[in-house]
């Protein structure tokens, strides 16, 4: 009779493990999108003429997670303070150890959209380069000048 009790206890324990472990999983955490430059793939910049580069998510703050109170249908939610578009964003070109400030602009709206229009400097050469944005944390974006 004892072996049946042990088997029953093991089966009950195995059945309870998923239920108890599911309650110990921490809640999911959201993450706001970081700033990005909207360039085609492959990212190419013409050697001559005007160039316009756009970007989005150039904002200070992150309100993609909120807290709601009340009964379904009569809830009030607080998403914290609204995000603020960043200002004085300078797009920079980096190539062969040199850096050029190309243009400065302000982001607008809750999605932090920004647009820069500029001409490449005469000293920029055909080939690989990167674009960065001074005034915001954003990854360097590889481009080809050609």
C-alpha positions in Angstrom: 0.0 0.0 0.0 2.9 2.3 0.7 4.2 2.3 -3.0 0.8 3.4 -4.2 0.8 6.3 -1.8 4.3 7.4 -3.0 3.2 7.2 -6.7 0.1 9.2 -5.9 2.2 11.8 -4.1 4.7 12.1 -6.9 1.9 12.5 -9.5 0.2 15.2 -7.4 3.5 17.0 -7.0 4.3 16.9 -10.7 0.8 18.2 -11.4 1.2 21.1 -9.0 4.7 22.2 -10.2 3.4 24.0 -13.4 0.6 25.7 -11.4 2.9 27.0 -8.7 5.7 28.0 -11.1 3.3 30.0 -13.3 2.6 32.3 -10.4 6.2 33.0 -9.7 7.0 34.3 -13.2 7.6 38.0 -13.1 5.2 40.2 -15.1 6.3 41.1 -18.7 8.1 44.4 -19.0 7.6 46.8 -21.9 10.3 48.6 -23.6 10.0 51.8 -25.6 11.5 51.8 -29.1 14.8 53.6 -29.4 15.4 56.3 -31.9 15.9 55.1 -35.5 16.7 56.7 -38.8 14.4 55.6 -41.6 16.7 54.8 -44.5 16.0 52.3 -47.3 17.9 49.0 -47.5 20.6 49.2 -48.5 21.0 52.7 -47.0 22.5 54.9 -49.7 23.2 58.6 -49.8 23.7 60.4 -53.2 27.1 62.0 -53.5 25.6 65.3 -54.9 22.4 67.2 -54.4 20.1 67.6 -51.4 19.5 64.6 -49.1 16.6 64.3 -46.7 16.8 61.8 -43.9 13.9 61.1 -41.5 13.8 59.5 -38.1 11.3 58.5 -35.4 11.1 57.9 -31.7 13.3 60.8 -30.8 11.6 61.5 -27.5 12.4 61.9 -23.8 10.3 59.5 -21.8 8.5 56.3 -22.2 4.8 55.8 -21.5 4.0 52.5 -23.1 3.0 50.9 -19.8 0.1 52.2 -17.7 -1.8 51.4 -14.6 -5.6 51.1 -14.8 -8.0 51.2 -11.9 -11.7 50.5 -11.6 -14.1 48.1 -13.1 -14.0 47.1 -16.7 -15.8 49.7 -18.7 -15.4 52.3 -16.0 -11.6 52.3 -15.8 -9.2 55.2 -15.5 -5.7 54.6 -16.7 -2.5 56.5 -15.9 0.3 56.2 -18.4 2.5 58.8 -16.7 3.7 62.1 -18.1 3.5 62.4 -21.9 6.7 62.0 -23.8 8.5 65.1 -25.0 10.1 65.4 -28.4 13.8 66.0 -28.3 15.2 69.3 -29.7 18.5 70.4 -31.3 19.2 67.0 -32.9 22.3 67.2 -35.1 22.7 64.5 -37.7 26.4 63.7 -38.2 28.3 61.9 -40.9 31.4 59.8 -39.9 33.8 58.6 -42.5 37.6 57.7 -42.5 38.2 59.2 -39.1 36.3 62.5 -39.8 33.0 63.8 -38.5 30.8 66.4 -40.1 27.7 68.0 -38.6 25.1 67.9 -41.5 22.0 69.6 -40.1 20.1 70.3 -36.9 16.3 69.8 -36.4 13.7 69.3 -33.6 11.5 66.2 -33.3 7.8 66.7 -33.2 4.7 64.9 -31.8 4.4 61.9 -29.5 6.2 59.6 -32.0 9.2 62.0 -32.1 9.4 62.3 -35.9 12.3 64.4 -37.2 13.5 65.3 -40.7 16.9 66.7 -41.8 17.7 68.1 -45.2 21.4 68.7 -46.1 24.1 68.4 -48.7 27.1 66.1 -48.1 30.4 67.9 -47.5 32.7 68.0 -50.5 35.4 66.1 -48.5 33.0 63.0 -48.1 34.1 60.2 -50.4 32.2 57.4 -52.1 32.0 54.3 -50.0 31.2 53.3 -46.5 30.2 55.8 -43.8 27.9 56.0 -40.8 25.3 58.5 -39.6 24.7 59.3 -35.9 22.5 61.8 -34.1 24.1 64.0 -31.5 21.6 64.9 -28.8 19.9 61.5 -28.6 21.0 58.0 -27.9 20.7 56.2 -31.2 22.8 53.5 -32.8 25.2 54.4 -35.6 23.5 53.7 -38.9 25.8 52.4 -41.7 25.3 54.0 -45.1 27.0 54.0 -48.5 27.8 57.2 -50.3 27.6 56.8 -54.0 
